Amino acid sequence: MTDFKEITSKENSLIKLTSMLQSSAKARKENALFVLEGLRICFDAYDNGILFDKLIVSATAYSKYPEDIKKLSLKAEECYKIPDSLFKKISDTQSPQGIIVIAKIPQKADFEIDKNGKYIALENIADPSNLGAVARTAEALGVSGIILSQGGCDPYSPKSLRASMGTLLRMPVIILKCFADDLKNTGLKIYSCVVDSDAKHINEINFSVGSVLVIGNEANGITNETKQKSDELITIPMSGRAESLNAAVAASISMWEMMK
């Protein structure tokens, strides 16, 4: 097994960095690093080619999961063992498993758009649980990839990764700096989902060509700029007194219509 250095102080620079990466999107962006916690998600990253920087394990985990830790350690540049009490201070979970990988955020900022592909785009989605739910549904339905605006929640936050059950590490994800313009430049046909009685019903749309479905912010919906760049504004017909749907629910229904 790779040699494990020991850390005992909460003032250690790596301990401080790990805490910042857990809580701060700014720290993740500045360091181009993010945190994976728990065996399942660490091995999801392992299997999908995510580069490991450091492996940190608690004393208990070191003894409890020797084979798993050995495998993960071979991919990490540096490995550390710390007391259980110190691990709890850097963990983002209430009952930590005792395994953290500090991983490198993929530096390839985009992926090659398949002109015949079908994508889901989320503009300024704020809730990591919504992002995670959309990602899981997208993977299950065979959507080609996930497109995000820069102003939305961080796909590399612990909450997003946990909510997605690792899907965000398995699916192509692109973050667009200039969302409306960059989306238009993909050459895909843009369908923006809105709450508008004048918009075309989604079940009337033919998604046979390369397409991207846009779902907007939970409170404010899709921006006017993106609406103007869209090829079609579409809506989900609703019965009863419901006026709108949760963003993740709207995305799931829309993706099912696109992929059927």
N, C-alpha and C positions, 0 to 999 in steps of 0.2 A: 504494500500500500504506500502511496505517496506520503512523504513526511508531513506531519501536522504540527504547525507551530501553535503554541499556547498563548492565549490572551486572558488576563484576569481582571484588568482594569476597565471600568466604564469610560475612562478618559482616553482610552486608546483611539487613535484616529480612524481605524477601520470600524470600530463600534459606532463612533459618531457618524461616519459616512453612511453606514447601513441604516441608521435611524433616519437620517435625512432622505435617503432614497425611498424609504418606506412611506414617508409623509409628504414629500415635496416634488411636484411635477417639475419645478424649476431645477431642483438638484438633479433629477433624472436627465433632464435635457442638457444641462451644463456638463455633466460627467459622462453622458451617453451610456449610462448604466441603469439597470433596473433590478428589482429583487424578486426572486422566485422562492416560495416557501412551501415545503412539504414534498414528499417523495414523488407523488403523482405528477405534479406540475413540473418538477425538476426533470423527470424522465420524459415528459412531453417535449420539453425544450431540448433535451439531449437527443431525442429521436428526430427532431426537426431541424437540426443543424444550428441551433442557437449557440453562440460562443460564450463559454464560461470564463469569468475573470477570477472569482474567488469562491471557495466552498467553506462555509462556516457550519460547524455541527456542535451540538451540546455534548457534554460528557456522557449523558445517558444514551443519546442517539448513537454515539460512536461505538458503544458496546452492543446496542440493540440491533443495529442494521449494518453489520460489518461488510457484507457483500455488496449491498446497494451503495454504501458510502465509498467503497473501493472503486466501483465502476464510475461513479460521479467524479471522484478525485482525479482520475486519469485524464479528465477533460478540463479540469480547472488549472489555472496558472499558479495559484497559491491555495493552500488548505490550512484551516485553523480549527482548533478545538477550544471551546470555552465552557465555563461552568454553567449549569442549568439556570442559575439565578440571573446570570448576565444575559443568557439567551432570551429569557423572558422579557428583558428590557428592550430588545431589538425586534422581537416578534410582533407581527401584526394580527396574530390570532390569540384567542383566549386559552386554547389548549394546544400549544405548539408541539409539533412532532420532533423538533430539534434539528431541522435541516434547512439551511438557507444557501442558495446560490446567488451570487451577484453576477448578473449576465450583461453582455454587451448589447445595447440596442442595435438592431440591424442597421447598418449604414446605408444600404441601398434604399434611397428615399422613395422609390416607386417600383412598380412591376410592369411588365409589358402587358398592355391592354389587348385583350383578344377582341377584335372588332365584331366578332359574332358572339361574344360572351354576354352574360347577364349579371349585373352588379347591383349591390345595395349601397347607397350613399347616405350618410347621416350628417346633417348640417347642425353644428352647435349642440349636439346631444350632451346634456349636462350630467345625467345620472349614470354612473358606471354599471348599475344593475340592468338598465335598459340596453346599454351597449353590449353587455355580456349576453343578455337574452337574445338580442338580434343576431349576434355572432353565432350562437349555438343553432338557431333556426336556419341561418344562412348555410351553415355547413351541412345540416341535415337535409336541406332541400337541393343541395348541389349548386348553390350560387357561386359565381366565378371568383368573387373577391369582395372586400369591404373597403369603401372609400370614405374617409373622414375629413371634416374641416379642421383647421388648426385651432379654432376656438372652442372645440368640444372637449369632453373629458379625455383624459390620458389613457390610451389603450394599454400602457405599461404600468398603470397603478395597480397595487395589490387588489383593490376592490374589483377593477375591471377584469383582471386575469382570473380571479376567483369566480366571478359571476359567469365568465365565459367557459369555465371548466377546461381551460387550456386551448380553446378554439382559436383565440387570437394569436397563438403561437403556431397554429397549423394552417391557417388560411392566409392568403395574400392580403396585406393591409397597406393602404397608402394614405398618407396625410397630405392634403392639398393646402398650399399657402394661400392661394387666391381661388377660393372654392368655385365660384360660379364660372370664372374664365377658364380655369384649368379643367373643370368638368366638361365644358363645351369643347375644349381642345382635344378631348379623348376621341371625338368622332362618334361616340355612342348617342343613341336617341335618349333624350332626357325626359323622364316622366316624374313630375313633382306631385306628391300626394298632399292635397289640401282639403280643408273643410269649406266647401263652396258648392252650392246647389247648381251653379252654372258650369262646373267642371264636368268633364266626361267621366262616366262611371267606369271603374277599373275593369269590370267584367266585359266591357265593350272594346277593350284594347287588344290589339294583336301584337304580342311580344316576340314575333318570329325573327326580328333582326336584333343586332347588338343593342342592348338596352341598359339603362341605369335608372333605378327607382330612387327617388330622393325623399327622405323623411326629415322633418324639421325639428327644431327645438321644442321641448316638452311644453313650454309656456307660450312661446311666440311663433312657432311654426317655421315655415320656410321664408327666407328673406326675399324682399322684392327683387333684388338683383338676380337671385337664382331663378325666381319665377319668370323673369324676363328672358333668361337664357334657355328656359325649358322649351322642349318641342310640344309638350302637352301637359296641361294641368289636369290631374285625375283625382277622383274622390271615391271613397268606399261608401256605397249606399247603405243607409241605416234605417231600421224600423224603430217604432216606439219613440220615446222622448230623449234618447241619447243624442247628445250634440257632438261629441268627439270621442276618440279612442286613445288609450295610452299609446305612447310612441312605439313601444315594443310590440304591442298587439297590432297596431296599424301596419308596422313593418312586416310582421309575420303573415298577415292576410295578403298584403301586397306581393310579397315574395312568392307565396303559394300560387297566386294568380299568374305571376310572371313565369313561374317554372312549370306549371301544369301542361 
